[in-house]
Amino acid sequence: MRTDTTVEPSSIHRRHTETVFLTDVQPASGCGAGGFRAAAILPAGHAYYAAHTAPANQRLDPMLVLEACRQAHNYLAHTYFDVPGDAAFILNAFALRLAPDAYTRMPPTGTALLEMTLPAPGAQRAGSRTRSLTLEFALVLGDDPIGRASISVGYASAAAYRTLRTRCRGDAVPTSADLPPADRTGSVPPPAVGRTEPADVLLADLTGDRARLIVPVEHTGLFDHPLDHVPGTLLIEAARQLATALSPDPRSAVLRSMSATFQTFAELDAPVELTSTALGGELIVTATQSGTAVATIATDIA
């Protein structure tokens, strides 16, 4: 398995090489029948993923691990399950749980190799066409297990996706390339959500347990290429920021686990409100747009 260079950006729906971390995905008999192994190069000191106040997040941002898993899924779907290059990927669910000391496996400088072991994916098919995949990841960093992740994604042809999106909205669907930079009026101070850079803050008008979502279409870490909806990973990061803001010490708060489900598309040109509810030691963040829940994200912050 290749571990020294990253894959072509287009193979994982990326444009910019600095946002590509995956090096390879290969079938692996040691993972059981139909299993795979994948690898990603995680950089220390990344301009976006290391821009945190918490030392643990500076060393290893859980969102960087999540992004590596997302890239492994995209590559695997196209390469081994014949999902067409122009198919739309519809994120249904995403989950991650990391060991409390996972960040200690990441060197303070240079890079580290994240190894991902996947048993046979759960695939739904329509004839010869793959309709969806569910992947489970066992994660190893620096030769030590650090946690687990899962992702569930559905696929639609380009034509079917256009029909679906138009039907959802009732009019033409704008993309992030069509919209101006985000309105940051009322933006939360970066340290209040554990970040160091104002451009990375996704919350505004924070009042009690709720906030307004900022959608920074100009942010290449979140919008590497034009999209016609708010990406799921942006909603997850926003949920983490809200949970961080509500934690006893936002500057040192670390995400231990999260589980997200996505009910429908979040449109780029309408407000999204985030609200939180404590439940069983977790903070449940709901993203709502025009009175409809678009995502539910359970977070565990330490």
MILOLO-316047 format. One record per residue (C-alpha): x, y, z; residue number from 1. Coordinates in nm, 2 decimals. Layout:
<atoms>
ATOM / px / py / pz / dovo
ATOM / X / Y / Z / NUM
...
</atoms>
This chain:
<atoms>
ATOM / px / py / pz / dovo
ATOM / 0.00 / 0.00 / 0.00 / 1
ATOM / 0.13 / 0.34 / -0.10 / 2
ATOM / 0.21 / 0.56 / 0.20 / 3
ATOM / 0.45 / 0.83 / 0.08 / 4
ATOM / 0.23 / 1.03 / -0.16 / 5
ATOM / -0.13 / 1.14 / -0.16 / 6
ATOM / -0.39 / 1.04 / -0.42 / 7
ATOM / -0.50 / 1.26 / -0.70 / 8
ATOM / -0.73 / 1.53 / -0.55 / 9
ATOM / -1.01 / 1.46 / -0.81 / 10
ATOM / -1.03 / 1.10 / -0.69 / 11
ATOM / -1.17 / 1.22 / -0.36 / 12
ATOM / -1.37 / 1.52 / -0.47 / 13
ATOM / -1.09 / 1.78 / -0.40 / 14
ATOM / -0.92 / 2.05 / -0.59 / 15
ATOM / -0.65 / 2.17 / -0.37 / 16
ATOM / -0.36 / 1.94 / -0.28 / 17
ATOM / -0.32 / 2.08 / 0.07 / 18
ATOM / -0.66 / 1.95 / 0.15 / 19
ATOM / -0.57 / 1.59 / 0.04 / 20
ATOM / -0.45 / 1.35 / 0.31 / 21
ATOM / -0.53 / 1.00 / 0.18 / 22
ATOM / -0.25 / 0.80 / 0.03 / 23
ATOM / -0.42 / 0.47 / -0.07 / 24
ATOM / -0.70 / 0.22 / -0.03 / 25
ATOM / -0.63 / -0.15 / -0.10 / 26
ATOM / -0.82 / -0.48 / -0.05 / 27
ATOM / -0.68 / -0.66 / 0.25 / 28
ATOM / -0.74 / -1.03 / 0.33 / 29
ATOM / -0.65 / -0.98 / 0.69 / 30
ATOM / -0.96 / -0.76 / 0.74 / 31
ATOM / -1.19 / -1.05 / 0.65 / 32
ATOM / -1.36 / -1.13 / 0.32 / 33
ATOM / -1.42 / -0.81 / 0.13 / 34
ATOM / -1.22 / -0.59 / 0.38 / 35
ATOM / -0.99 / -0.30 / 0.30 / 36
ATOM / -0.69 / -0.11 / 0.44 / 37
ATOM / -0.64 / 0.26 / 0.39 / 38
ATOM / -0.38 / 0.51 / 0.49 / 39
ATOM / -0.35 / 0.89 / 0.52 / 40
ATOM / -0.07 / 1.13 / 0.60 / 41
ATOM / -0.17 / 1.36 / 0.88 / 42
ATOM / 0.03 / 1.69 / 0.89 / 43
ATOM / 0.13 / 1.85 / 1.22 / 44
ATOM / 0.07 / 2.23 / 1.23 / 45
ATOM / -0.19 / 2.24 / 0.96 / 46
ATOM / -0.32 / 2.59 / 0.90 / 47
ATOM / -0.68 / 2.50 / 0.96 / 48
ATOM / -0.68 / 2.17 / 1.16 / 49
ATOM / -0.41 / 2.29 / 1.42 / 50
ATOM / -0.56 / 2.64 / 1.47 / 51
ATOM / -0.70 / 2.56 / 1.82 / 52
ATOM / -0.65 / 2.68 / 2.17 / 53
ATOM / -0.65 / 2.34 / 2.33 / 54
ATOM / -0.30 / 2.17 / 2.31 / 55
ATOM / -0.46 / 1.83 / 2.24 / 56
ATOM / -0.65 / 1.97 / 1.94 / 57
ATOM / -0.34 / 2.15 / 1.82 / 58
ATOM / -0.16 / 1.81 / 1.81 / 59
ATOM / -0.45 / 1.61 / 1.66 / 60
ATOM / -0.78 / 1.76 / 1.56 / 61
ATOM / -1.05 / 1.49 / 1.56 / 62
ATOM / -1.20 / 1.66 / 1.25 / 63
ATOM / -0.88 / 1.59 / 1.06 / 64
ATOM / -0.92 / 1.22 / 1.14 / 65
ATOM / -1.28 / 1.24 / 1.03 / 66
ATOM / -1.17 / 1.41 / 0.70 / 67
ATOM / -0.92 / 1.13 / 0.64 / 68
ATOM / -1.20 / 0.87 / 0.68 / 69
ATOM / -1.43 / 1.07 / 0.44 / 70
ATOM / -1.15 / 1.07 / 0.18 / 71
ATOM / -1.10 / 0.70 / 0.22 / 72
ATOM / -1.47 / 0.64 / 0.16 / 73
ATOM / -1.48 / 0.86 / -0.15 / 74
ATOM / -1.18 / 0.68 / -0.30 / 75
ATOM / -1.31 / 0.34 / -0.22 / 76
ATOM / -1.66 / 0.41 / -0.36 / 77
ATOM / -1.52 / 0.51 / -0.70 / 78
ATOM / -1.24 / 0.26 / -0.72 / 79
ATOM / -1.40 / -0.06 / -0.59 / 80
ATOM / -1.77 / -0.01 / -0.60 / 81
ATOM / -1.80 / 0.16 / -0.95 / 82
ATOM / -1.97 / 0.47 / -0.83 / 83
ATOM / -1.95 / 0.70 / -1.13 / 84
ATOM / -1.73 / 1.00 / -1.11 / 85
ATOM / -2.02 / 1.25 / -1.16 / 86
ATOM / -2.24 / 1.08 / -0.90 / 87
ATOM / -2.36 / 1.29 / -0.61 / 88
ATOM / -2.26 / 1.17 / -0.27 / 89
ATOM / -2.53 / 1.22 / 0.00 / 90
ATOM / -2.40 / 1.20 / 0.35 / 91
ATOM / -2.65 / 1.02 / 0.58 / 92
ATOM / -2.44 / 0.95 / 0.90 / 93
ATOM / -2.09 / 1.00 / 1.04 / 94
ATOM / -1.95 / 0.90 / 1.38 / 95
ATOM / -1.61 / 0.91 / 1.55 / 96
ATOM / -1.48 / 0.80 / 1.89 / 97
ATOM / -1.12 / 0.86 / 1.99 / 98
ATOM / -0.92 / 0.75 / 2.29 / 99
ATOM / -0.86 / 1.03 / 2.54 / 100
ATOM / -0.48 / 1.01 / 2.47 / 101
ATOM / -0.50 / 0.98 / 2.09 / 102
ATOM / -0.34 / 1.31 / 2.04 / 103
ATOM / -0.02 / 1.19 / 2.21 / 104
ATOM / 0.04 / 0.96 / 1.92 / 105
ATOM / 0.08 / 1.26 / 1.69 / 106
ATOM / 0.42 / 1.42 / 1.67 / 107
ATOM / 0.44 / 1.80 / 1.73 / 108
ATOM / 0.61 / 1.85 / 1.40 / 109
ATOM / 0.63 / 1.67 / 1.07 / 110
ATOM / 0.37 / 1.41 / 0.97 / 111
ATOM / 0.22 / 1.08 / 1.10 / 112
ATOM / 0.06 / 0.79 / 0.92 / 113
ATOM / -0.30 / 0.71 / 1.00 / 114
ATOM / -0.39 / 0.35 / 0.92 / 115
ATOM / -0.75 / 0.26 / 0.87 / 116
ATOM / -0.88 / -0.10 / 0.87 / 117
ATOM / -1.22 / -0.16 / 0.72 / 118
ATOM / -1.42 / -0.48 / 0.73 / 119
ATOM / -1.64 / -0.56 / 0.43 / 120
ATOM / -1.86 / -0.25 / 0.36 / 121
ATOM / -2.23 / -0.27 / 0.40 / 122
ATOM / -2.35 / -0.21 / 0.04 / 123
ATOM / -2.70 / -0.16 / -0.09 / 124
ATOM / -2.74 / -0.22 / -0.47 / 125
ATOM / -3.00 / -0.18 / -0.74 / 126
ATOM / -2.89 / -0.43 / -1.00 / 127
ATOM / -2.53 / -0.36 / -1.07 / 128
ATOM / -2.55 / -0.01 / -0.93 / 129
ATOM / -2.43 / 0.07 / -0.58 / 130
ATOM / -2.69 / 0.28 / -0.40 / 131
ATOM / -2.52 / 0.33 / -0.07 / 132
ATOM / -2.22 / 0.22 / 0.14 / 133
ATOM / -2.17 / 0.20 / 0.52 / 134
ATOM / -1.81 / 0.18 / 0.63 / 135
ATOM / -1.66 / 0.10 / 0.97 / 136
ATOM / -1.30 / 0.21 / 1.05 / 137
ATOM / -1.06 / 0.09 / 1.31 / 138
ATOM / -0.80 / 0.37 / 1.35 / 139
ATOM / -0.43 / 0.33 / 1.42 / 140
ATOM / -0.18 / 0.61 / 1.46 / 141
ATOM / 0.19 / 0.56 / 1.54 / 142
ATOM / 0.13 / 0.18 / 1.57 / 143
ATOM / -0.13 / 0.23 / 1.84 / 144
ATOM / -0.51 / 0.20 / 1.82 / 145
ATOM / -0.67 / 0.54 / 1.87 / 146
ATOM / -1.04 / 0.49 / 1.80 / 147
ATOM / -1.31 / 0.40 / 1.56 / 148
ATOM / -1.53 / 0.58 / 1.30 / 149
ATOM / -1.82 / 0.51 / 1.07 / 150
ATOM / -1.98 / 0.67 / 0.77 / 151
ATOM / -2.29 / 0.60 / 0.57 / 152
ATOM / -2.33 / 0.76 / 0.22 / 153
ATOM / -2.59 / 0.73 / -0.05 / 154
ATOM / -2.53 / 0.80 / -0.42 / 155
ATOM / -2.74 / 0.95 / -0.70 / 156
ATOM / -2.68 / 1.01 / -1.06 / 157
ATOM / -2.61 / 1.36 / -1.17 / 158
ATOM / -2.96 / 1.39 / -1.33 / 159
ATOM / -3.14 / 1.24 / -1.03 / 160
ATOM / -2.95 / 1.47 / -0.80 / 161
ATOM / -3.05 / 1.78 / -1.00 / 162
ATOM / -3.41 / 1.67 / -0.99 / 163
ATOM / -3.40 / 1.60 / -0.62 / 164
ATOM / -3.24 / 1.94 / -0.53 / 165
ATOM / -3.48 / 2.14 / -0.75 / 166
ATOM / -3.77 / 1.95 / -0.59 / 167
ATOM / -3.64 / 2.02 / -0.24 / 168
ATOM / -3.62 / 2.40 / -0.31 / 169
ATOM / -3.88 / 2.46 / -0.57 / 170
ATOM / -3.63 / 2.69 / -0.76 / 171
ATOM / -3.28 / 2.71 / -0.90 / 172
ATOM / -3.01 / 2.59 / -0.66 / 173
ATOM / -2.72 / 2.83 / -0.60 / 174
ATOM / -2.37 / 2.71 / -0.53 / 175
ATOM / -2.11 / 2.84 / -0.29 / 176
ATOM / -1.93 / 3.00 / -0.59 / 177
ATOM / -2.24 / 3.22 / -0.65 / 178
ATOM / -2.25 / 3.36 / -0.30 / 179
ATOM / -2.06 / 3.65 / -0.13 / 180
ATOM / -1.83 / 3.60 / 0.17 / 181
ATOM / -2.01 / 3.51 / 0.50 / 182
ATOM / -2.17 / 3.78 / 0.71 / 183
ATOM / -1.98 / 3.77 / 1.03 / 184
ATOM / -2.19 / 4.02 / 1.22 / 185
ATOM / -2.22 / 3.89 / 1.58 / 186
ATOM / -1.94 / 3.63 / 1.53 / 187
ATOM / -1.83 / 3.47 / 1.85 / 188
ATOM / -1.47 / 3.54 / 1.96 / 189
ATOM / -1.24 / 3.25 / 1.85 / 190
ATOM / -1.13 / 3.15 / 2.20 / 191
ATOM / -1.49 / 3.11 / 2.31 / 192
ATOM / -1.52 / 2.81 / 2.07 / 193
ATOM / -1.16 / 2.69 / 2.11 / 194
ATOM / -1.03 / 2.84 / 1.79 / 195
ATOM / -0.75 / 3.08 / 1.73 / 196
ATOM / -0.85 / 3.23 / 1.39 / 197
ATOM / -1.17 / 3.45 / 1.33 / 198
ATOM / -1.21 / 3.29 / 0.99 / 199
ATOM / -1.26 / 2.95 / 1.14 / 200
ATOM / -1.54 / 3.05 / 1.37 / 201
ATOM / -1.88 / 2.92 / 1.26 / 202
ATOM / -2.11 / 3.06 / 1.53 / 203
ATOM / -2.28 / 3.40 / 1.56 / 204
ATOM / -2.54 / 3.55 / 1.79 / 205
ATOM / -2.46 / 3.29 / 2.07 / 206
ATOM / -2.74 / 3.32 / 2.33 / 207
ATOM / -2.77 / 3.05 / 2.60 / 208
ATOM / -2.78 / 2.71 / 2.43 / 209
ATOM / -2.83 / 2.84 / 2.07 / 210
ATOM / -2.65 / 3.02 / 1.79 / 211
ATOM / -2.67 / 3.12 / 1.43 / 212
ATOM / -2.46 / 2.92 / 1.18 / 213
ATOM / -2.20 / 3.11 / 0.98 / 214
ATOM / -2.14 / 2.96 / 0.64 / 215
ATOM / -1.80 / 3.09 / 0.51 / 216
ATOM / -1.82 / 2.99 / 0.14 / 217
ATOM / -1.48 / 3.16 / 0.10 / 218
ATOM / -1.31 / 2.92 / 0.34 / 219
ATOM / -1.11 / 2.67 / 0.13 / 220
ATOM / -1.08 / 2.43 / 0.42 / 221
ATOM / -1.46 / 2.39 / 0.43 / 222
ATOM / -1.54 / 2.47 / 0.06 / 223
ATOM / -1.25 / 2.32 / -0.13 / 224
ATOM / -1.48 / 2.33 / -0.44 / 225
ATOM / -1.82 / 2.47 / -0.52 / 226
ATOM / -2.11 / 2.30 / -0.34 / 227
ATOM / -2.49 / 2.35 / -0.36 / 228
ATOM / -2.55 / 2.29 / 0.02 / 229
ATOM / -2.39 / 2.33 / 0.36 / 230
ATOM / -2.15 / 2.03 / 0.39 / 231
ATOM / -2.20 / 1.78 / 0.67 / 232
ATOM / -1.85 / 1.83 / 0.80 / 233
ATOM / -1.92 / 2.20 / 0.84 / 234
ATOM / -2.23 / 2.12 / 1.05 / 235
ATOM / -2.03 / 1.88 / 1.26 / 236
ATOM / -1.76 / 2.14 / 1.32 / 237
ATOM / -2.03 / 2.40 / 1.41 / 238
ATOM / -2.18 / 2.15 / 1.66 / 239
ATOM / -1.84 / 2.10 / 1.82 / 240
ATOM / -1.80 / 2.47 / 1.85 / 241
ATOM / -2.13 / 2.51 / 2.02 / 242
ATOM / -2.06 / 2.22 / 2.26 / 243
ATOM / -1.72 / 2.38 / 2.32 / 244
ATOM / -1.87 / 2.72 / 2.39 / 245
ATOM / -2.10 / 2.56 / 2.65 / 246
ATOM / -1.83 / 2.36 / 2.82 / 247
ATOM / -1.67 / 2.47 / 3.15 / 248
ATOM / -1.34 / 2.57 / 2.98 / 249
ATOM / -1.37 / 2.63 / 2.61 / 250
ATOM / -1.00 / 2.70 / 2.57 / 251
ATOM / -0.91 / 2.34 / 2.67 / 252
ATOM / -1.22 / 2.15 / 2.55 / 253
ATOM / -1.16 / 1.84 / 2.34 / 254
ATOM / -1.41 / 1.64 / 2.14 / 255
ATOM / -1.40 / 1.28 / 2.26 / 256
ATOM / -1.68 / 1.14 / 2.04 / 257
ATOM / -1.96 / 1.25 / 1.80 / 258
ATOM / -2.24 / 1.09 / 1.61 / 259
ATOM / -2.42 / 1.28 / 1.34 / 260
ATOM / -2.73 / 1.20 / 1.13 / 261
ATOM / -2.84 / 1.42 / 0.84 / 262
ATOM / -3.21 / 1.44 / 0.76 / 263
ATOM / -3.21 / 1.67 / 0.46 / 264
ATOM / -3.00 / 1.93 / 0.28 / 265
ATOM / -2.91 / 2.26 / 0.45 / 266
ATOM / -2.94 / 2.53 / 0.19 / 267
ATOM / -2.66 / 2.79 / 0.15 / 268
ATOM / -2.89 / 3.09 / 0.12 / 269
ATOM / -3.12 / 3.05 / 0.42 / 270
ATOM / -3.04 / 3.09 / 0.80 / 271
ATOM / -2.95 / 2.78 / 1.00 / 272
ATOM / -3.00 / 2.78 / 1.38 / 273
ATOM / -2.81 / 2.55 / 1.61 / 274
ATOM / -2.97 / 2.45 / 1.94 / 275
ATOM / -2.83 / 2.22 / 2.21 / 276
ATOM / -2.98 / 1.98 / 2.47 / 277
ATOM / -2.80 / 1.79 / 2.74 / 278
ATOM / -2.88 / 1.42 / 2.73 / 279
ATOM / -2.70 / 1.13 / 2.91 / 280
ATOM / -2.36 / 1.31 / 2.94 / 281
ATOM / -2.37 / 1.42 / 2.57 / 282
ATOM / -2.48 / 1.75 / 2.42 / 283
ATOM / -2.72 / 1.70 / 2.14 / 284
ATOM / -2.70 / 1.97 / 1.88 / 285
ATOM / -2.98 / 2.02 / 1.63 / 286
ATOM / -2.94 / 2.22 / 1.31 / 287
ATOM / -3.27 / 2.37 / 1.20 / 288
ATOM / -3.35 / 2.56 / 0.88 / 289
ATOM / -3.70 / 2.71 / 0.80 / 290
ATOM / -3.84 / 2.51 / 1.09 / 291
ATOM / -3.71 / 2.18 / 0.97 / 292
ATOM / -3.43 / 1.98 / 1.14 / 293
ATOM / -3.15 / 1.92 / 0.89 / 294
ATOM / -2.90 / 1.74 / 1.11 / 295
ATOM / -2.87 / 1.60 / 1.46 / 296
ATOM / -2.52 / 1.58 / 1.61 / 297
ATOM / -2.44 / 1.42 / 1.95 / 298
ATOM / -2.12 / 1.54 / 2.10 / 299
ATOM / -1.91 / 1.44 / 2.40 / 300
ATOM / -1.67 / 1.71 / 2.50 / 301
ATOM / -1.41 / 1.68 / 2.78 / 302
</atoms>
